[in-house]
Amino acid sequence: MNVTLLLTAIAIVGIVLLITALRVPPIFALLVGTFFLGLTTIGAGATPGAVTGGFGEVMAEIGLLVSFGVIMGSLITKTGALQGLIEALMRTFGAKRLPYIFTLSLSSIFTSIYSDVVLVLTAPMAKRIAPQLGKRGIALMGGALTAGIEVGLVFVVPGVAALAVAGLLGVPLGEMFVWGIVIGLPTAFLTMFIFNLLAKRALRWSPEKDELAAEIGGFDDSSTGAGGIALHQEGQRDGEHRSEMKPAPVGTLEAESAAVCKLPLPLALAPVVVTLALVAAGALLGTLNVESTFLGFITDPVFAMFLGASSSYLLACRTAPRAEVDKEVAAGLVTCGPILVLSGVSGSLGAVIEQSGLADILSGYFTSSILPPLLLVWVIAAVLHIALGSISISAITAAGILAPIAGSLGVPLVLVALAAGSGALFLPHVSSNFFWMFKEMLGLSTRGTFKTHTVAMSLASVVSLVLILGLGFIL
């Protein structure tokens, strides 16, 4: 085996073991692996420059985008736009169609809101709707929440994982948005359709065994509180990342999520709609080769995200005291910090890999493999997710590893980004904080959580992979 390839394998396995076995925070584990690889391949003189250079390049790509996206999500939550939309959809379509409506709206409109926040806001509504769908109602609504929240996270801009992966791989944000929608919405719908069939035939849902309001003798404190206690993160809101947990009564969180929309619904949703419209328009202008300084400025992703965040701030100030709104902005900045640092360190790892010469070795391996390059990308991200238990970390780490060779795989970069996100959805289990939060918020047993969250997310991973491979024949 090539020495550089062996050292890289040692570095990556070491990162995984540090995070999973020794519970070292991901940022330290990634840096340990990065410095080890740098010192053993490019030397002590070049390693610091590669680490800082890779970090800086990623920050230039995604720093402002992620910050504005998370702030916009926090402020939209403050105005009650998500609750207002779900309530309006319930009145329009009725409960029977709500699983599909939940899935499609969560995977497209509210991707800027962090996954655990969306879960806290929507779980009480899902539980209220479930009895109208029969004895499998909570299973259907659980599958709908999983498919909608997580598909939006990895595919659809301004989902944090989608933004980070696009930045690491150098995918234009407008292109990521367009093709993310093309893959994300069908994935969400087909996942819900297949999950609905499985719920009727194969899952053998048992309310007595799969639904529990509270389990006696809870789990490890690092995952969940005792029975009847929901997970509430101190400072950081992203359910996809390990951080200090603070127990809070379920009733408290449900009360928070019961807030109604405080503005006319079209006005409350305007910041999101305008932002996405501008990003999509920028992609269209690029496709049509339209050159205009003014149009280029207003459709630039940074300006579009800034406009969405600032307009969300103005609307939030109409519904709450300014001091409370400012706290939401501060909380959003605290929340996006870990994502930015992890993305930047993944960029450092990618820069070291590029300078080590491994890019040429991996490029030859990928092109000579009997498996399609996109399938190999999916496998890398899936293995990382199974090991690490975090969708965002898995997708970001996979993108950081693949960034140096992505251009030589013979497929469009946007497909590499989508394949990394698709693989990062595969097989969530007990190593994920979101797994336990999902369990508590929906009142499921561990068995019921596997049947809903794990099955639905794995379905989304496989369905999206098929769609991405199909898209590869077109692009």
N, C-alpha and C positions, 0 to 999 in steps of 0.2 A: 504493500500500500504506500502511496505517496506520503512523505513525511508531513507536508503541509496539510494534506487532507486529514491525516491522523491527528495532528495537533488541533485542527478545527473541531473534529469530532470530540476530542477530549474537552475542549473549551465549552462546547454546547451541552454535552452530557453533564459537565460540572455545573453549569448554570442551572440546569433542570434539577439536579440533586440538591444544590444549595437552597433553591426555592422550596422544593417539595419535602425533602428529608430534614433539612436543618432549619427550615422556615426563615431563611434569610430574606429580607425585603428584596423585591425584584431589582431595584436600582443598583444595590450593592452586588447582587449576584451577576448582573449583566456587566458591570464594570470589572469585576474580578475576572470573568471570562474574557472580556475585551483586552485587558492589560496582559493576561497570560498569553493570549494569542499574539498580541503585538510584540511582546518581549521575545517570544520564541520564533517569530517569523521575520519581522521587519526590524527588530532591534530596539534598544532603549532610546536611541537618538530620535528615531522617526515616530515612535509610538505616541508621545504626548501630542504632537502636531496632528496626527491622524485622528486621535480621539476628539480633540477640540474642533478640528475642521469638520469632521462628520457631524458632530453635534450642532455646530453653527449652521451648516447647510440645511439641516432639517428644521431648525428654528426659523430660518428665513422662509422656508416653504409653508409651514403650518402654524407657527406661533400665534400670529394674529387671528388666523382662521379659527383655530380651536378655541381661543379665548373668547372671541365674539360669539361663536356658536354656543358655547356653554352658558355665557351670560344671557343670551337670547332665550335659551331653554329655561333658565331660572326665572326670568321675568315673565315669560308666557305662563309658567306655572302659577305665578303670583296673580295674574289676571283671571285665572280659571278657564282659559280657552279650551284646554283638553276636556275638562268636565262638561263644558257647554256643548262642545261638538258631539260627544258621546250621547248626552241627553237628547240632543236634536236628532241624531241618527236613530236612537231608540224610538222616538215618537214617529219618525218618518217610515222606517222599515219594519218595526216590530221586533219582538225578541227573537223569533226563529231565525232571522237572518243576521242577528248581531254577532255571532262568532266570525263570520266573514267580514262584516263591517269593522269590527275591532281590529282584525288582522290587517286589513288594507289601510285603514287610517293610521294605525300606529307605525306601520312600516314605511309610510310616505310623508306624513305631515308633521309628526312630532318627534322626528329623529334627533333633534337638538337637545331634547330633554333626556337626562341620564336614565339608564335602564331601571335602577331601583326606585327612582322618583316616579317614573311612569307606572311601575308596579304598585307603589303605594297609592297612587291616585286612582288607578283603574280596578284594583282587586276588589274593593267593596262593591263597585258597580257590577263586576263580573259575578260576585256571589249573590247579588240581588237578582240578577237575570237568570242564573243557573236553574232554579226550580221550574221555570217556565219551559225549559228544554228537556224535561224528563229526568230520569234517575241518573243519566250520564251527563247532566247539564254542567256540573262543575268541571268534569273532564274536558268537555268541549270548550268551555270558556278558558280553562287553563291552557289548552293547546293554542287557542287563539291569541292569548296574551304572549305566550312564548314566541310563537311564529312572528307576530307583529313587532314586538320589542326588539328581538335579537336580529331579525333580518334587516330592520331599519338601521341598527347599530353598525353593521359591517358593510352594507351595500349603498345606502342612500345618504348622500350629502344633505345636511350637515351632521350626520352620525359621526361620533368621535372616532371610532375605529376606521370608518371610511375615509375621513379626512387625513388621519395619520398614515394609513397605508398608501393613499394617493401621494402624499407628500414624500414619503420615503422612496417610492418608486418613480417619482417624477411624472406622475400622470396629471395632465391638466384637469383642474377641478370641474370645469364644465363638462368635459368628456366623462369624468367619473360620475357626475350627476346623471347625465343622460343614460349611460349604459347601466348604472346602478339601478335606476328606475326600471329599465327594460328587463333586468334580471330580478330585481327585488319584488316588484308587485306580482308577477306570475309565480315566483317562488312562494310568497306568502299565501296566495290563493290556492295553489295546488297543494301546498303543505296542509292547509286547513281541510281541503277536500279529501285528501287521502287519510288524514287523521280522523276525520268524521267517519269514514268507512271502517277504519280500524277500531274506533270506539264502539261501533255497532257489532262487530264480528270477532275481532281478535283480542282486544284488550281485556275482555271479561271484567269490566268495571264493577266493583262491589262497594257500595257506599259504606257498608259495615267495616270493610278492611282498608279501603283506600281513602276514606274521608274521616278525619279526626279534628275536632275543634281544638284539641290540645293533647299532646302526648305526655304522659307522665314519665318523669325521669329523662329530661331532655338530653341533648347531645353536648359535645364538647363546647366549652365556653367560647372558643375561637370561631365557632361556626354559627351557633345560635344560642339564644337564651333558654331558660327553663320553659316548661310547658306554659303556653299562653303568652309568651313574650316574643315580640317581633324584633327583628334586627333594625337598629337605627345607628347609622354611622356618624361618628363624631368628626366634623370637619369635612370629610370627603363623602360624596354622595354616590359614587360609581360603584354599583354592586358587583362589577366585574373585577375589582381590585381589592386585595386584602388590605385592610386598615383597621384601626382600633374601632371596636364595636361598643355601642352603649345600648343596653336594653331599654326599651320603652314599651308601655302597654299597647297592645294591638288597638284598643279602643281609641287611644290618642292619635295614632296614625290614620285610622279610619275617619276620625273626626276631621283631620286635616284634609283628607281627600274628598270630603263631602261638600266642600265649598262650591258654590255655583259660579257661573261665569258672570263677572261684574261689569262687562261691557257688551254692547251688541256683538253677536258672534262674528259677523263679517269683519268688524273692526278689530276684534281681539285676534283674529287669525291673519290679519293683513300683513304684519311683519314677516311671518313665515312665507306667505304666498308671494309677496313682493320679492323677497330674497331669492327664493327658488326660481321665480320667473326671470330675474336678472341673470342668475347663473346660467339658466338654460338658454337665454337669449345670447349670452356671450359665446356659448358653445356653438349655437346656430350661426352666428356671425363668422366665427372661425371656420366653420365648414363651408360657408358661402364665400369666404375670402373677402369679406366686406371690411374695408379700412376706413375707420372714422375715429378721430381722437376722442370726441365726446362720447360716442357709443362705447368705445373701448374702455373709457374711464368708468362710466356708470355700470357696465356689466363686468368689470373686474371683480373677481371673487372677494378680495379684501374689502373693497368699497361696498359690495352687496351685503356682506356679512355685517359690516359696520352699520350700514343703514338699517338692517333688521334689528340689530342689538339696540341702537339708539332710539329707534321708533318704539321698540318694546319698552324701553325705559320710560319714555314719555307717556305711553299708555298706562304703564304700571303706576306712575305717579298720579294718575287720575282715579285710581281705585284704592290706593293705600297711602298712608303718610310717607313722606319722602325718606324719613329715617329708616323705615322698614324696607323700602325699595333699595336704598343704598346697602343695607345688610344683605339683600339678595345678590346684589352685584358682587359684594365682597365674598359671599359664600361661593358664588360661581367661579371666582378667580382661585379660591382655595381648591375647589374641586378639579379645575383643569390643570393645576400644577403637576400632579403625578403623571397625567397623560403626557404632558409636554416633556417632562424629564425622561420618562420611559422611551418616548419616541426619539428624543435626542440621543440617548445612550444607544438605542438600536441603530441609529445613524452612525454613531462612533464605531460600533461593531462592524457595520457594513463598510466603513472606510478602511478599517484595518484589513478586512477580508480582501478588499480591492487591491490594497498595496502589497498584500502578501503574495499575490499571484494566484490565489486560489480561484479567482473568477475564471481564469482560463481553464483550469482543471475541471471545475464544476460545469462550465459551459460545454466542454467536450463530453462529460458524463451525461449531461442532459440530452445533448443532441444524438448521442449514440445509444441511449436507452430505448428499449422496446416500448416503454410506456410514453404516452403523449406528455410533453413538458407541463401542460396545465394540470394533468393528473398528479404528476410528481410534486408540483407546488401545493396542491390540495393535500397530499399525504403529509408533507412536511408540517403544514399548519395544523392538520388533524392530530398528528402525534404530539406536537407541542401543547395543544389544548388538552388532550387526555392527560398529559403529564403535569401541566401547570394549573389547569382548572380555570383559566381566565380567557375569555374570548378576546378581549382587547390586547392583553399581553401576548397571546399566541399569534394573533394576526400581525401585530407590530413587530414581534421578534422574527417571524417568518419573512416579513417584508424586508427587515434589516439584513437578514442573511442573503436574501435573493437579489437585493438591489444591485450589487455589482455585476451580476450576470443577466439581469432581467432583459437587457437590450439584445442579448445574443441568443435568446431562446427561440427566436423565429416566430413569435406571436406578439400581438399588440400588448403594450404595457398595461393597458386597462384590464385586459383579460387576466394577466398575472395578478393584479390587485384584487380582482373579483374572486379568483381562485383561492387566494390566500384567505380572504374573508369567508368563503364557503367552507374551507377546511377547518377554520377556527370555530365553526358552529358544531362540529361533530362530537357527539357523545359526552355531554356534560354530566357530571356525577358529583360524588360527595366532597370532592376537593374544591368545589365552587361555592363561594359565599352566596351567590345569587340562587343556587339550588336550595339552600336552607331558607333564605328569605322568601322564596316562592312558596315553599312548603308551609311556612307559618302564615303568610298573608292569605293564602287560599284555604287554610285549614285542612291540609292533606296529610296522610301518613307518608312515611318515607317510600313505601311501595307505590302509593298513588302519585308521588312526585316523579318517580322514575317513569311511570306510565304516561304522564302528561309532559312534563318539562323535558325529560331526556329523550323520549320518543319523538316529540314534535320537533325539537331542535335538530336531532339527527336526521329526521325526514327532510327538514329544510336544507341541511347540508348536502344531502344526496340529490335532492331535486334541483338545487341551484347548480351543482356540479354538472348535471346533465344539460341544463340550459346553457351554461357557460361553454361546455364542449361543443354544443350545437352552434353557439354564436361564433365560436372559433372558425367554423367552416364558412361563415359569411364575411367576417372582417378580414 
